[in-house]
Amino acid sequence: MIFWIDRIDPVLAEPFAQAYAILKSYWSGSGADFDEENLREELWDSVDGRGGPRIDHDRYKLVTRMILCLAYKDHETIDELRDTGFFEDLLEKYGFSREEIYANYQGESI
């Protein structure tokens, strides 16, 4: 997930810019723990304020959903998102082909 967000290199508004820095640091093992419930609530409030959770082809909204995927600490949820193809669906809506997504799959769940 981090590989793709970095590859997209989005310009993010708050709270997503700060949240992504925190989440990237956390998942890379170099960052401090974060308050999962408060961070997710803040991100979801921002999503709701920008038109709600409906997934469409707006690239900014797609990236915010990618970042939200990282805001869940438990690997069970992360694995479920991966196993259902949710993240790949977001990438495809962003404009990447399935072939490109799978060719660049990094093998890690985060």
C-alpha positions as CSV (number, residue, x, y, z in Angstrom):
1,M,0.0,0.0,0.0
2,I,2.8,2.4,1.0
3,F,4.6,1.6,-2.3
4,W,1.6,2.7,-4.3
5,I,0.8,5.8,-2.4
6,D,4.5,6.9,-2.7
7,R,4.4,6.1,-6.4
8,I,1.3,8.3,-6.8
9,D,3.0,11.0,-4.7
10,P,-0.3,12.8,-4.0
11,V,-0.6,16.4,-2.8
12,L,-2.6,15.8,0.4
13,A,-4.6,18.3,2.4
14,E,-4.9,17.9,6.2
15,P,-5.6,15.7,8.0
16,F,-4.4,13.2,5.4
17,A,-0.9,14.7,4.9
18,Q,0.0,14.4,8.6
19,A,-1.9,11.1,9.0
20,Y,0.0,9.5,6.0
21,A,3.4,10.6,7.5
22,I,2.4,9.0,10.9
23,L,1.1,5.8,9.3
24,K,4.0,5.4,6.9
25,S,6.4,5.8,9.8
26,Y,4.4,3.4,12.0
27,W,4.2,0.7,9.4
28,S,7.8,1.0,8.4
29,G,8.7,0.3,12.0
30,S,10.5,3.6,12.6
31,G,7.6,5.5,14.0
32,A,5.8,5.8,17.3
33,D,2.5,4.2,18.0
34,F,-0.6,6.2,17.1
35,D,-4.1,6.5,18.6
36,E,-6.0,4.3,16.0
37,E,-9.5,5.2,17.1
38,N,-8.9,9.0,17.1
39,L,-7.0,9.0,13.8
40,R,-9.6,6.9,12.0
41,E,-12.4,9.1,13.4
42,E,-10.6,12.3,12.2
43,L,-10.0,10.8,8.7
44,W,-13.5,9.5,8.4
45,D,-14.9,12.9,9.4
46,S,-12.9,14.4,6.6
47,V,-14.1,11.8,4.1
48,D,-17.7,12.5,5.2
49,G,-17.1,16.2,4.8
50,R,-15.9,15.7,1.2
51,G,-18.9,13.8,-0.1
52,G,-19.0,10.7,2.1
53,P,-17.7,7.2,1.8
54,R,-19.0,6.5,-1.8
55,I,-16.1,5.4,-4.0
56,D,-15.9,7.1,-7.3
57,H,-13.1,8.0,-9.7
58,D,-12.0,11.2,-8.0
59,R,-8.3,10.6,-7.6
60,Y,-8.0,12.6,-4.4
61,K,-10.8,10.6,-2.8
62,L,-9.2,7.4,-3.9
63,V,-5.9,8.2,-2.3
64,T,-7.7,9.2,1.0
65,R,-9.3,5.7,1.0
66,M,-5.8,4.2,0.5
67,I,-4.6,6.1,3.5
68,L,-7.6,5.0,5.5
69,C,-6.6,1.4,4.8
70,L,-3.4,2.0,6.7
71,A,-5.2,3.4,9.7
72,Y,-6.2,0.0,10.9
73,K,-3.5,-1.5,13.2
74,D,-4.7,-5.1,13.2
75,H,-3.4,-7.3,10.5
76,E,-6.7,-9.2,10.3
77,T,-8.4,-6.0,8.9
78,I,-5.4,-5.2,6.6
79,D,-5.4,-8.8,5.4
80,E,-9.1,-8.7,4.8
81,L,-8.8,-5.5,2.7
82,R,-6.0,-7.1,0.7
83,D,-7.8,-10.5,0.3
84,T,-11.0,-8.8,-1.0
85,G,-9.0,-6.8,-3.4
86,F,-10.2,-3.5,-2.0
87,F,-6.8,-1.7,-2.4
88,E,-6.4,-3.1,-5.9
89,D,-9.9,-1.8,-6.8
90,L,-8.9,1.7,-5.6
91,L,-5.7,1.5,-7.7
92,E,-7.7,0.4,-10.8
93,K,-10.2,3.2,-10.3
94,Y,-7.2,5.6,-10.0
95,G,-6.1,4.5,-13.5
96,F,-3.6,1.6,-13.1
97,S,-4.3,-1.6,-15.0
98,R,-4.7,-4.9,-13.2
99,E,-1.6,-6.2,-15.0
100,E,0.4,-3.2,-13.8
101,I,-0.9,-3.6,-10.3
102,Y,0.1,-7.3,-10.1
103,A,3.4,-6.8,-11.9
104,N,4.4,-4.3,-9.3
105,Y,3.0,-6.1,-6.3
106,Q,5.7,-5.8,-3.6
107,G,4.7,-9.0,-1.7
108,E,4.0,-7.2,1.7
109,S,0.6,-6.7,3.1
110,I,1.2,-3.0,4.0
